[in-house]
Amino acid sequence: MTRLIAAAALALTALPSLAQDLPDLGGREVVIATENAYPPLQFVGPEGAPIGWEYDAMEAIAGLINIVPVYETTSWDAMIPAVAEGQYDMGMTGITIREDRAEVVDFSDSYMTSQMVMLVRGDEERFTDAASFAADPDLLMAAQPGTTPFYVGVYDVLDGDEANPRIQLFETFGAGVEALRNGDVDLVLTDGTAGNGYVAASEGGLKIVGEPLGTEEFGFIFPQGSDLVEPMNAAIAALAGDGTLDELNTRWFLDYAMGE
């Protein structure tokens, strides 16, 4: 695992925040599980350091409630069980708030709303929506096991068989997108904000087809009963109220994707 102290690992521009009566956690160290494979929410940047929307948001939150984030990288499939068991204080990697997950971990309030979209190569003409993709048995989809895109692909696009060979499994989201670019798969399902970022940066190499396949809310996860949930929710509300979350959306889903 890679262990990074946030203040040393990231150089962030100042973010505005409202002066509010927020809890002060006294410089408490908070160990956060991350994956670093879900751009632009969190990923390893060109200079080799972890960057992204969630890192910037967490730095802003840390300033509001006086915590010291410490990041440890782990795989997606291990993250929720590990947080549930208390191996980490919290986890972040664009985690969809779902009832089944809420049975084993506590969620923060939503910090982002997104819709699932179909990301394809820019010259794709064989299908234009979920139904036409499903109708062609030669077409393949990339997914990470256990993720929201995986389940949407299985149950909303294909036949409900989680072992369907048309779903090609990849350890990271980025690997699935690279397989799409290389022609090894034909579709990647992703949230609309990330999908639009990939399209904007692809110079025509990627596009989105069809209608969105539902809406999802992202939240941070904690061991059940964690005393961090309430302070985190207060900080999220403050950042939503002062425009910081909107600023981060612009920074990472538009400016970064466009290379600005």
N, C-alpha and C positions, 0 to 999 in steps of 0.2 A: 504494500500500500504506500501511497505517496502522502505525506503529511505536510501541510503547508499552513503557516500562520498568515492569515489574510492580509494583515497590514504590511507584511514584508513581501508578499507575493504579488500584490496588485497595486498599481498606481492609478487612482481614480480622480476625475475632476470633481469639484465640489457640486453637491446636489442640494437644491433648495429644500427646506422643510419648515413646516409650521411650528411655532413655539406652542407646544401642548404639554399638558400635565401627563407625561408618559412615565411608566415605571422605570426606575433606575436599578439595574441588576448588578451594579458595583464592579464592573469590569470582569464579570464571570466568563470563564472560558466555555465555549459551546462547540462541541465536536460534531461536525456536519459531514454526513456521507454524501459524496457526489460521484457522478459517473464520468463527466467530462467528454460526453459523446453525443450531445444533443444541441447542436448549434441552431440558433444563436443564443439559446438559454444558458448553456455551459459547454465549453469545449477547449481544446488546447490550441492556442493561437499560433501565428506564424513564428513567433519568437520563443515558443516552447513553454509559455506560461498559461495556466488556465484563466480563461476570460469568459465573459458573456453576461446576459441580462440578469441572471440570478445572482452572479457574483456581485455585480454593481448594486442590485437591490439589497443584498445581504449586508454590504458595507454601509449602505444608507440606514438600514435597520439597526446595525450595530451602533452607529452614532446616536441614534434616537434612544435606545434602551440600555446603552452602556454594556455591551458584551464584546468579547473577543472571539470571532469565528476561527475555528481551526478545522481545516478541510482534510478529509481522508477519502481517497478514491477507492471505489469498489464497483463490482459489476451490478447491472440493473437487477438481475434475477436474485442477487443476494441482498439487495438493499432493504426491501421492506421487511423480510424476516429478521435481518440484523438490527434494524431500528426497533422493531417490535420486542426483541429480546433485550434491548437496552445497551447494545454494543456501541451505539452512537446516540447523541442527544437529539439529533434530528436528521432528516434527509431531504435532498432537493435534486430533482432532475426532470422538471416538467411532469410531475406526478398527477394524474387525473384523480379527482376526488370521486371515489366510488364506494358504494355501500359495503361490498365485500371486503375491500381494503380497510374500511373504517371499523370492521370487526376486530382487527388486530393492531391498528395504529390509530392515533388521533391525528386529525388534519387541522391545519390552520384554516382561516377564512380564505376564500379564493383570492389570488393575486392576479389572475389572468383568465380571460375567457377565450376559448379558441374553438374552431370548427375543423373537423377532419376533412382533408381534401385529397384528391388523387394526383400525385406528382408523376409525370411521365416525361419521356424525351421530347424535345421540341419538334421532331418530325413524326411523332406518333399519329397514325391515321387509322389503325386497325380497330380502335374502340374509342368511344367518346363519353362513356359513363359506366357505372358499376355493372349494369345489366349486360352491356355489350362486352365488357371484360370477362364476366363470368361465363358468357356463352361460348367463348373460344377456349378450348381446353389446352391449347398450346401456349397460352399467355401465363407468365409467372409473376408472382408478387414477392417483394422482400419484406421481412418483418423481424423484429426482435421478439423472442418468446416471452410471453407474459405481459406484454405492453398493451396499451389501449389500441394502437394500430393493428396489432396482431388479432385481437378479439373482434375488432370491426371488420377486418379482412375475412376472418373465418365466418362470422355470423351475419354480417350485413352485405358482404360482397359474394362470398362463396357459399358452400353448402352446409356449414356448421360442423364440418369434420376438422378437428384441430390437427389431425395428421395428414391433411390433404397435401399431396406432393407438389401442388402448385404454389404452396407457400415455402419460399426458400428462407431459411433462418440465418440471421447474422448476429454477431455478438454486439455490434454497435449500429446505431442509426446511420452514421457516416459511411460504414462499410456497405450498407444497403443502397445508399445513394450512389456510391461509386460503382456498384454492380449495375445499377440502372444506367448510368452514363456509358458503361462498357457494353451494354446490350445483353448482360447475363440474366437480367430480370426486366420486366416491362412496366412495373408499377411499384411505387412506394407510397403508402398512406402516411400522412403527417398532418399535424395541426396547421391551420391556415396561415398563421403568422410565420412559422418556420418555412412553410412551403413557398409563400410569397417572397421571403428573403432569398431562398435558393433560386427561384426563378429570376429575380431581379439581378442576381450576381452571375447568372449563367450565360449571358450574352446570346440568348436564344436557344441554348442547349437543353433547357427544361421548360415545361409549361404545366399548368393545372387544367384538368378536363373535368367535365361533369359538374353536378351540384354537390355542395358540402354534404358529408355523411353524418350529420349530427353535431351537437355542441358539447364541449367539455370544459370543466373548470379545473384549473391547476391550483394545488396547495402544497405547502410543506408538510412533512410527516414527523411525528414524535412518538415515543413510547406512550402507551395509554396512561393517562393521569399526569402527564408531564406538566410542571408548573411554568413551562416556557410558552404554552399555547396562548394564554391570555395576553402576555406582553407582546408576543409576535403579532397577534391580531390587532392590538392597539397601534403598533408601528405600521402595519400594512394599511390600516385606515388612514393614518396620518399621511403616508406617502401617496395614497390615492387622492386625498383631499388637497394636497399642495401641488399636485401636478407632476410629481417625480415619476410615478409609474408611466404616465403618458410620455414623459421625456425619455425614459428608458426604452419604450416601444419604438420611438423615432430613432434613437441611437442605434439599436440593435437590429430592428426589422427593416429599416430603410437605409440609414446612413452607412452602417457597416456593410450591408449587403451590396450597396452601390460603390463601396470602396472609398467612402468619404471620411 
